[in-house]
């Protein structure tokens, strides 16, 4: 008898959730990860990351901090408009990355229909938000100088090998 009551409570909770669900607006979102596609339903005040987890997908979206600091849960908007997404802009994602269509799933909400998002774009987010900010002529010059210095130091440690290397270079010409 106690077993039946527990089952009854579970079903009652599910029924209550169904009633709540009908009162909350949901948007269908196509999610792509590693070439696999799946439609999920995102509730209006639910992050896209939470909607992915709730959907029970067979693949797990990468995530770590859930605050927009680590860029791990980055996705790219492939279809739909920025008007269909509400984002918390107080994250570590740069304006350049936003302009490329990137968003953090832990701080983005579906706010309209027709979204298609590719998950697992954290490498691109890091490249745009961090690496590209520091690549300019000055940093390239410093990199070349550091490489040359490292090669010189290695040559000083092993002069015979360096002389052989130079001889081989001159013989190739």
C-alpha positions, 0 to 999 in steps of 0.5 A: 500500500505504501508503494502505491502512495509513493507512485501516486505522489510521483504521478501527482507531481508530474500532473502538476508539472504538466499544468505549470508547463502549459502556462509557461511559453516554450520555444522549439530549439534545434541543437547541433553537437558533433553533427547530431541534431535534436529538437528541445523545448526551452521555457521562457525563463529557463537558460538554454543549458538547463533546457538541454539538460532537462531534455535528456539528450544522449549527448551532454553539453559542455559546461563548468561555471554556470555564471558566464565566466569560463566560456565552456558552454559556448554555442553559435547561433546558426539560424534565427535572430538575436531578437529570439534570444535574451542574453545576460551580457554580464559575461566573459564573452567579448563583443566581437564573439557576440558579433560572430553569433556566439552565446553562452548557454548558461546565460542565454534564454530562448525568447522567440521561435526558429532557433538553431544553435551549434553547441561546443564552440568554446574553442572559437569563443576563446580564440575570438575573445582572448587570443585575437585581442593579443595578436598584433604586429608587436606581439608577432615581433616579440614572438619571433624574437623569443623564438630566435633567442631560444634557438641561439641559446640551444645553439650555444649549448651544442655548437657542433650541432648548430654548425652542422645545421648551418652547413646543411642549410648552405649545402641546400642552396 
